[in-house]
Amino acid sequence: MPMRWKEMMLLGVAVLLFTACHPRISTDIGEAGSNAERLLSKLYKQNNELETFKGIGEIRLWNARGARTARIAWLAKVDGSRLRAEILGPSGRPLMKLAYDGRRFYFYSVTDEGVRQRRIRNPSLERAVEVPLTIRELILFLAGRFPVYEHGEVKLAVSSGPQEPDRLVLTGDWSGLKQQLNLTPDHDAVKSLSIYDRGDLRYHAELAEYRLLDGFLIPSRVRVSNGAAAGFEIRIARFWPNVAVRAQQFTISAP
């Protein structure tokens, strides 16, 4: 069923009005000692030279009430976590615009008067998509990367059968399981990951159908769910790495 743009407008307003506390993402995973830590470090540095990107594709959102689909285009800067996304109508014209410049979140809809904005740090998407995911995490997934939360120990768990992937398990010093990374057979990429908070699943993400674009390993499909009945999937039709961007592109002005 096609996404109604009025529902997408409410989605944008929900993001604008909501923030929440999240587990702390590590800015530096430290010195690699064990084999597991060296593997984590290698995977963490994947696409490390990807600074900006833009793409176009389709987004599908679902919850217990049903599913909606829309065309979407986006522009992002990985360092500083800046994002601009536009929901497109049948003619290709934007019906809704979202932007985050690292300090303020902006929202515009063709049905609204003016641009709404709010000063906020790393906005959460939880109220909009019912998954406790931040804009910073979404940018990493679209860039073929993944967040690493503060942790104490890393272990490599080798699969017991051909149907199960090898996985990296990250635990906290006192808080138990923090995240689990399921690996591709060659250990060259992360195929899926689960994020936990005090032992409870926060969300599960899948990075599928990788392709090599200008030296970067980029998924064709990013799927994130809350482990229950809600989530979203972005299918990436086209992707352009390291494009030129301007600061003004991550703000929205009234037309």
Secondary structure, DSSP 4 states (H G I P E B T S, - for coil): -BPPHHHHHHHHHHHHT-----PPBPS------SHHHHHHHHHHTTTTT--EEEEEEEEEEEETTEEEEEEEEEEEETTTTEEEEEEE-TTS-EEEEEEE-SSEEEEEETTSSS-EEEE-SS-B-HHHHSS--BHHHHHHHHTT----B--SEEEEE--SSTTS--EEEEEETTTEEEEEEEEPTTSSSEEEEEEEETTEEEEEEEEEEEEEETTEEEEEEEEEE-SSS-EEEEEEEEEEES----GGGGS----
